[in-house]
């Protein structure tokens, strides 16, 4: 799953959901895809973990769409709102938020180091677009103009 950052990002952008949410759910539900039904490509426990997808990207897209249409559009805007609908566990939201905070902390350190390095090499003419993801899924895109269309 670690080589699938582009598919994660595409699903998040396509459905306009927080890019921390999908990997955080995958972290909680399956230890980032380590504990899933063989070849299910379902690290989210979607449909109680029984739904099978043809690929990681198909799973990411389906779950992102499901979160957007079945949760967010119906008013579940925060992890705390989503939790009681997504899972029977009363601690689901707390544990998903733990992963989100870990990703934020890790990426803030990475971003700080990247900016310091960039300043040392005088890359100030570049616009840096950062999509926050876990380090193993982290994606950075740089553009020399004000438009980054087609980067993904």
LONU-643903 format. One line per 2 residues: number of its first residue (from 1); their letters; for each residue y, x, z of N, C-alpha, C. Coordinates in steps of 0.1 Angstrom, whole numbers, plus 5000, padded with zeros to 4 digits. Last residue first. Example, Ala and Ser with C-alpha at 12.3 -4.5 7.8 and 13.67 -1.06 7.14 Angstrom:
2 = sa = 4978/5128/5071/4989/5137/5071/5000/5129/5079 ~ 4943/5132/5078/4955/5123/5078/4967/5132/5078
This chain:
152 = xx = 5158/4990/4889/5144/4987/4893/5137/4985/4880 ~ 5180/4995/4873/5175/5006/4882/5161/5003/4886
150 = xx = 5193/4976/4859/5181/4982/4853/5175/4993/4861 ~ 5225/4983/4870/5216/4974/4864/5205/4981/4857
148 = xx = 5245/4995/4885/5231/5000/4886/5221/4991/4880 ~ 5278/5004/4880/5267/4994/4877/5254/5001/4878
146 = xx = 5296/5024/4883/5297/5013/4893/5286/5003/4891 ~ 5277/5054/4878/5287/5045/4875/5287/5033/4885
144 = xx = 5256/5070/4887/5269/5077/4884/5280/5067/4880 ~ 5235/5061/4913/5241/5057/4900/5254/5065/4898
142 = xx = 5204/5062/4930/5218/5067/4928/5222/5064/4914 ~ 5183/5048/4953/5187/5048/4939/5201/5053/4939
140 = xx = 5154/5051/4973/5169/5054/4971/5172/5054/4957 ~ 5130/5036/4993/5135/5038/4979/5150/5041/4980
138 = xx = 5102/5039/5013/5116/5040/5012/5120/5043/4997 ~ 5077/5037/5023/5080/5028/5013/5095/5029/5008
136 = xx = 5076/5054/5044/5065/5056/5034/5068/5047/5022 ~ 5097/5045/5060/5098/5058/5053/5088/5059/5042
134 = xx = 5104/5010/5053/5098/5021/5061/5098/5034/5053 ~ 5137/5005/5038/5123/5002/5039/5117/5012/5048
132 = xx = 5167/4996/5025/5160/5000/5037/5146/4995/5037 ~ 5180/5009/4997/5173/4997/5001/5164/5002/5013
130 = xx = 5211/5021/4988/5200/5023/4997/5193/5010/5000 ~ 5230/5037/4965/5225/5024/4969/5212/5026/4976
128 = xx = 5259/5055/4961/5245/5056/4966/5241/5042/4970 ~ 5277/5068/4935/5276/5056/4944/5261/5056/4948
126 = xx = 5291/5101/4933/5280/5091/4931/5281/5079/4940 ~ 5310/5119/4939/5312/5110/4928/5301/5100/4925
124 = xx = 5301/5134/4961/5310/5123/4964/5312/5114/4952 ~ 5283/5155/4965/5279/5144/4956/5288/5132/4957
122 = xx = 5284/5181/4978/5296/5175/4972/5292/5164/4961 ~ 5266/5191/4994/5264/5194/4980/5275/5188/4972
120 = xx = 5273/5181/5019/5272/5196/5018/5271/5200/5003 ~ 5271/5154/5014/5284/5160/5016/5284/5175/5015
118 = xx = 5243/5153/5013/5251/5149/5001/5265/5155/5002 ~ 5236/5159/5039/5231/5167/5028/5240/5165/5016
116 = xx = 5247/5136/5051/5251/5150/5055/5248/5160/5044 ~ 5232/5116/5039/5247/5117/5037/5252/5131/5040
114 = xx = 5206/5122/5049/5209/5122/5034/5224/5123/5032 ~ 5209/5119/5076/5206/5132/5071/5209/5133/5056
112 = xx = 5215/5091/5076/5224/5101/5082/5222/5115/5076 ~ 5191/5081/5065/5203/5080/5058/5214/5089/5063
110 = xx = 5173/5088/5086/5171/5094/5072/5184/5093/5065 ~ 5183/5073/5107/5182/5088/5108/5181/5094/5094
108 = xx = 5180/5048/5096/5194/5053/5099/5194/5068/5101 ~ 5152/5047/5093/5160/5048/5081/5175/5052/5084
106 = xx = 5145/5044/5120/5139/5055/5112/5148/5057/5100 ~ 5158/5021/5128/5160/5033/5135/5156/5045/5126
104 = xx = 5146/5002/5110/5161/5004/5110/5164/5018/5116 ~ 5119/5004/5117/5123/5007/5104/5138/5010/5103
102 = xx = 5120/4995/5144/5115/5008/5141/5120/5013/5127 ~ 5130/4969/5140/5138/4978/5147/5133/4993/5144
100 = xx = 5107/4958/5126/5120/4958/5120/5129/4969/5126 ~ 5088/4960/5147/5087/4968/5134/5100/4969/5127
98 = xx = 5099/4942/5165/5097/4955/5169/5096/4964/5157 ~ 5099/4918/5151/5112/4924/5153/5110/4938/5158
96 = xx = 5072/4913/5153/5077/4915/5139/5091/4922/5141 ~ 5070/4908/5181/5063/4919/5175/5068/4923/5161
94 = xx = 5086/4885/5183/5089/4897/5191/5083/4910/5185 ~ 5072/4867/5167/5086/4872/5164/5090/4884/5171
92 = xx = 5047/4865/5182/5048/4870/5168/5061/4875/5165 ~ 5042/4854/5206/5049/4867/5206/5050/4873/5192
90 = xx = 5028/4831/5204/5042/4830/5209/5050/4843/5209 ~ 5009/4825/5175/5012/4834/5187/5026/4833/5191
88 = xx = 5006/4811/5153/5004/4804/5166/5007/4812/5178 ~ 5030/4816/5127/5019/4820/5135/5018/4812/5148
86 = xx = 5050/4804/5112/5041/4814/5105/5028/4816/5113 ~ 5063/4788/5130/5058/4782/5118/5047/4791/5112
84 = xx = 5073/4806/5149/5064/4794/5153/5058/4787/5142 ~ 5087/4826/5132/5076/4828/5140/5067/4816/5143
82 = xx = 5112/4817/5121/5100/4818/5112/5087/4818/5121 ~ 5130/4820/5141/5128/4806/5135/5115/4806/5127
80 = xx = 5129/4847/5146/5125/4838/5157/5123/4824/5152 ~ 5138/4857/5122/5124/4859/5125/5120/4850/5136
78 = xx = 5159/4831/5107/5156/4843/5115/5141/4845/5117 ~ 5158/4807/5093/5166/4818/5088/5164/4831/5095
76 = xx = 5146/4779/5084/5141/4790/5093/5147/4803/5088 ~ 5155/4761/5065/5163/4763/5077/5157/4774/5087
74 = xx = 5142/4759/5042/5140/4748/5051/5147/4750/5064 ~ 5145/4783/5030/5152/4772/5024/5151/4759/5033
72 = xx = 5127/4798/5047/5142/4800/5047/5150/4789/5041 ~ 5101/4785/5042/5107/4788/5055/5122/4788/5055
70 = xx = 5093/4780/5016/5087/4773/5027/5092/4775/5041 ~ 5108/4798/5000/5108/4783/4997/5102/4775/5009
68 = xx = 5106/4823/5012/5119/4818/5008/5119/4803/5007 ~ 5079/4826/5017/5088/4827/5028/5102/4821/5024
66 = xx = 5069/4823/4991/5065/4814/5002/5075/4814/5013 ~ 5080/4846/4979/5083/4833/4974/5080/4822/4985
64 = xx = 5067/4865/4995/5081/4865/4995/5086/4851/4990 ~ 5040/4859/4988/5045/4858/5002/5060/4857/5002
62 = xx = 5040/4865/4960/5036/4852/4965/5041/4849/4979 ~ 5048/4892/4959/5056/4882/4953/5053/4868/4958
60 = xx = 5028/4905/4974/5041/4906/4978/5050/4895/4972 ~ 5005/4898/4957/5006/4894/4971/5020/4894/4976
58 = xx = 5012/4911/4934/5010/4897/4934/5011/4891/4948 ~ 5013/4938/4943/5025/4931/4938/5024/4916/4938
56 = xx = 4985/4942/4949/4995/4942/4960/5008/4935/4955 ~ 4965/4917/4931/4971/4931/4933/4981/4930/4945
54 = xx = 4954/4892/4933/4949/4901/4923/4954/4916/4924 ~ 4946/4879/4966/4956/4882/4955/4949/4892/4945
52 = xx = 4933/4854/4986/4931/4866/4979/4941/4867/4968 ~ 4936/4841/5018/4941/4840/5004/4939/4854/4998
50 = xx = 4929/4845/5045/4919/4842/5035/4923/4841/5021 ~ 4949/4848/5063/4943/4860/5058/4932/4857/5048
48 = xx = 4961/4824/5068/4952/4829/5078/4944/4841/5073 ~ 4979/4825/5047/4968/4815/5046/4957/4819/5056
46 = xx = 4985/4859/5052/4989/4846/5045/4977/4837/5043 ~ 4984/4883/5064/4977/4872/5070/4980/4859/5064
44 = xx = 4995/4903/5049/5004/4894/5056/4997/4884/5065 ~ 4981/4918/5031/4983/4924/5043/4992/4915/5053
42 = xx = 4961/4912/5007/4968/4903/5016/4971/4909/5029 ~ 4942/4922/4989/4956/4925/4987/4965/4916/4995
40 = xx = 4915/4920/4990/4923/4908/4991/4937/4910/4988 ~ 4896/4941/4991/4902/4937/4978/4910/4924/4978
38 = xx = 4883/4930/5021/4882/4940/5010/4888/4934/4997 ~ 4907/4917/5044/4895/4915/5036/4894/4924/5024
36 = xx = 4923/4944/5063/4923/4932/5054/4909/4929/5049 ~ 4937/4967/5077/4927/4958/5082/4929/4944/5075
34 = xx = 4957/4981/5064/4945/4988/5068/4934/4979/5071 ~ 4982/4969/5059/4971/4968/5049/4958/4975/5052
32 = xx = 4997/4974/5082/5001/4978/5069/4990/4979/5059 ~ 4982/4960/5102/4985/4975/5103/4988/4981/5089
30 = xx = 4983/4933/5097/4971/4941/5092/4973/4956/5093 ~ 5004/4921/5110/4993/4913/5106/4980/4921/5102
28 = xx = 5024/4941/5114/5019/4933/5125/5005/4927/5121 ~ 5029/4951/5088/5026/4960/5099/5019/4952/5111
26 = xx = 5035/4927/5074/5023/4935/5071/5019/4944/5082 ~ 5060/4922/5087/5049/4912/5088/5036/4919/5085
24 = xx = 5074/4944/5077/5072/4942/5092/5061/4932/5095 ~ 5074/4942/5050/5066/4952/5056/5064/4951/5071
22 = xx = 5090/4917/5049/5077/4918/5044/5069/4929/5050 ~ 5115/4924/5062/5107/4914/5067/5092/4915/5062
20 = xx = 5132/4943/5051/5124/4947/5063/5113/4937/5066 ~ 5146/4929/5032/5135/4939/5027/5128/4945/5039
18 = xx = 5152/4895/5034/5154/4908/5040/5143/4917/5037 ~ 5153/4880/5001/5149/4880/5015/5152/4894/5021
16 = xx = 5156/4871/4974/5167/4873/4983/5163/4872/4998 ~ 5136/4871/4955/5137/4860/4964/5148/4861/4974
14 = xx = 5141/4896/4942/5139/4884/4935/5141/4871/4943 ~ 5142/4914/4964/5154/4911/4956/5153/4898/4948
12 = xx = 5116/4913/4973/5127/4910/4982/5140/4907/4975 ~ 5102/4921/4950/5100/4908/4956/5111/4904/4965
10 = xx = 5112/4947/4946/5114/4937/4936/5112/4923/4941 ~ 5103/4960/4969/5117/4958/4967/5120/4947/4956
8 = xx = 5075/4959/4965/5081/4953/4977/5096/4950/4975 ~ 5073/4974/4942/5069/4959/4942/5075/4952/4954
6 = xx = 5082/4999/4950/5090/4991/4940/5086/4977/4940 ~ 5063/5006/4969/5076/5003/4973/5084/4995/4963
4 = xx = 5035/5013/4969/5040/5000/4963/5054/4996/4966 ~ 5022/5032/4982/5028/5035/4969/5034/5023/4962
2 = xx = 5012/5021/5005/5024/5029/5006/5030/5033/4992 ~ 4988/5008/5000/5000/5000/5000/5013/5009/5000
